[in-house]
Amino acid sequence: MPEAPAAAPAAAPAGPPQPLCASQALAERGQAIGFDVLLWSQPARAFAMRFDSRVVAYINRCVHVPVEMDWQPGQFLDMDKRWIVCSIHGASYEPADGRCVGGPCGRGKLLRVHVAEADGQVHWYPSEDIRPLVVDTAPALPESPRP
């Protein structure tokens, strides 16, 4: 899978809002909500969490090595609930902006997913690089009778 440039700025929203969850589903420094997206036309996981009263979202991919970072599903923060930590190599990121603050991620930044919260709901916004993952939900065609 292609990797993002180490310090890639967040792309501006380029699509309609996508429903994610009710605001109350994201507790302060609690469990994140994971969701599927297309990143550069390839399936990827993203996550949203509440940190310092604000909802933030990123692609679930460490800058150091492109692996998913949660140590348990939806668990990204260290024991002090201060940093997002990659469970594989310990790279640490500032939750507010995704920048690397320690470990093998250098000057890299997590790839931000634009989110907004209004009227008790959280939505994410597609960008040029991050699009909704569309699942074909067309009903199966009935089988033809066999002669």
C-alpha positions as CSV (number, residue, x, y, z in Angstrom):
1,M,0.0,0.0,0.0
2,P,1.3,3.5,-0.7
3,E,2.4,5.6,2.2
4,A,1.6,9.2,2.9
5,P,4.4,11.8,2.8
6,A,5.8,12.1,6.4
7,A,4.4,15.6,7.0
8,A,1.5,15.6,4.6
9,P,-1.0,18.4,5.4
10,A,-4.6,17.5,5.8
11,A,-6.5,17.8,2.5
12,A,-9.6,20.0,2.5
13,P,-13.0,18.3,2.6
14,A,-14.1,17.3,-0.8
15,G,-17.4,15.5,-0.3
16,P,-20.6,15.4,1.6
17,P,-20.6,14.6,5.3
18,Q,-20.6,10.9,6.2
19,P,-22.5,9.9,9.4
20,L,-20.2,8.3,11.9
21,C,-21.8,8.1,15.4
22,A,-23.8,9.9,18.0
23,S,-21.7,12.5,20.0
24,Q,-22.3,10.6,23.2
25,A,-20.6,7.5,21.8
26,L,-17.2,9.2,22.1
27,A,-16.2,9.6,25.8
28,E,-13.4,12.0,26.7
29,R,-10.1,10.2,26.2
30,G,-12.1,6.9,25.9
31,Q,-12.5,4.2,23.3
32,A,-12.3,5.3,19.7
33,I,-14.8,4.5,17.0
34,G,-13.3,2.7,14.0
35,F,-14.6,3.0,10.5
36,D,-13.7,1.9,7.0
37,V,-12.6,4.2,4.2
38,L,-10.8,4.1,0.9
39,L,-7.3,5.6,1.2
40,W,-5.8,6.2,-2.2
41,S,-8.4,3.8,-3.6
42,Q,-7.4,1.0,-1.2
43,P,-9.5,-0.1,1.8
44,A,-8.2,1.2,5.1
45,R,-9.3,1.7,8.7
46,A,-9.7,5.1,10.4
47,F,-10.7,6.0,13.9
48,A,-12.3,8.9,15.7
49,M,-11.9,9.8,19.4
50,R,-12.7,12.7,21.8
51,F,-9.6,14.4,23.2
52,D,-9.8,17.7,25.2
53,S,-13.5,18.0,24.4
54,R,-12.8,17.9,20.6
55,V,-13.4,15.0,18.2
56,V,-10.4,14.1,16.1
57,A,-10.0,11.4,13.5
58,Y,-7.0,9.8,11.7
59,I,-6.2,6.9,9.4
60,N,-5.3,4.0,11.6
61,R,-1.8,3.6,10.2
62,C,1.5,4.3,12.0
63,V,3.9,6.6,10.2
64,H,6.9,4.4,11.1
65,V,5.5,1.2,9.6
66,P,2.1,1.2,7.9
67,V,0.3,-1.1,10.5
68,E,-2.8,-0.5,12.5
69,M,-1.9,1.0,15.8
70,D,-4.6,0.1,18.4
71,W,-3.5,-2.4,21.1
72,Q,-7.1,-3.5,21.5
73,P,-10.0,-2.6,19.2
74,G,-10.6,1.2,19.7
75,Q,-7.8,1.6,22.3
76,F,-5.1,4.0,21.1
77,L,-4.1,6.0,24.1
78,D,-1.2,5.3,26.5
79,M,-1.9,4.4,30.1
80,D,-1.9,8.1,31.1
81,K,-4.3,8.8,28.3
82,R,-2.0,11.5,27.0
83,W,-0.6,10.2,23.7
84,I,-1.8,8.0,20.8
85,V,0.6,5.1,20.8
86,C,1.4,2.5,18.1
87,S,1.1,-0.9,19.8
88,I,3.7,-2.4,17.5
89,H,6.8,-0.1,17.9
90,G,5.7,2.5,20.5
91,A,5.6,5.5,18.2
92,S,3.7,8.3,20.1
93,Y,1.5,11.0,18.5
94,E,-0.1,14.1,19.8
95,P,-3.9,13.5,19.7
96,A,-4.8,17.1,18.9
97,D,-2.9,17.2,15.6
98,G,-1.4,13.8,15.0
99,R,2.2,14.9,15.0
100,C,4.9,12.5,16.2
101,V,6.1,13.2,19.7
102,G,8.4,10.2,20.4
103,G,9.6,6.9,19.1
104,P,10.4,5.8,15.6
105,C,8.0,8.1,13.7
106,G,10.5,11.0,13.3
107,R,8.9,14.2,12.1
108,G,5.9,12.4,10.7
109,K,2.2,13.0,11.3
110,L,-0.8,10.8,11.3
111,L,-3.1,11.3,8.3
112,R,-6.1,13.4,9.5
113,V,-9.6,12.6,8.6
114,H,-11.8,15.8,8.7
115,V,-14.6,15.5,11.3
116,A,-17.3,17.8,12.6
117,E,-19.8,17.5,15.4
118,A,-23.2,19.2,15.3
119,D,-26.7,18.5,16.8
120,G,-25.5,15.5,18.8
121,Q,-23.9,13.7,15.8
122,V,-20.4,13.2,14.5
123,H,-19.7,13.2,10.7
124,W,-16.5,12.7,8.7
125,Y,-15.8,14.4,5.4
126,P,-14.2,12.8,2.4
127,S,-11.1,14.4,0.9
128,E,-9.3,13.9,-2.4
129,D,-7.3,11.0,-0.8
130,I,-9.9,9.6,1.7
131,R,-13.2,8.5,0.3
132,P,-16.2,6.5,1.7
133,L,-15.9,2.7,1.3
134,V,-19.0,1.7,-0.7
135,V,-20.3,-1.7,0.0
136,D,-22.5,-3.3,-2.7
137,T,-25.8,-4.0,-0.9
138,A,-27.8,-5.1,-4.0
139,P,-30.0,-8.1,-3.3
140,A,-28.8,-11.3,-4.8
141,L,-30.6,-12.4,-7.9
142,P,-32.8,-15.4,-7.6
143,E,-31.5,-18.6,-9.0
144,S,-32.9,-19.8,-12.3
145,P,-34.9,-23.0,-12.1
146,R,-32.9,-25.9,-13.4
147,P,-34.4,-28.0,-16.2
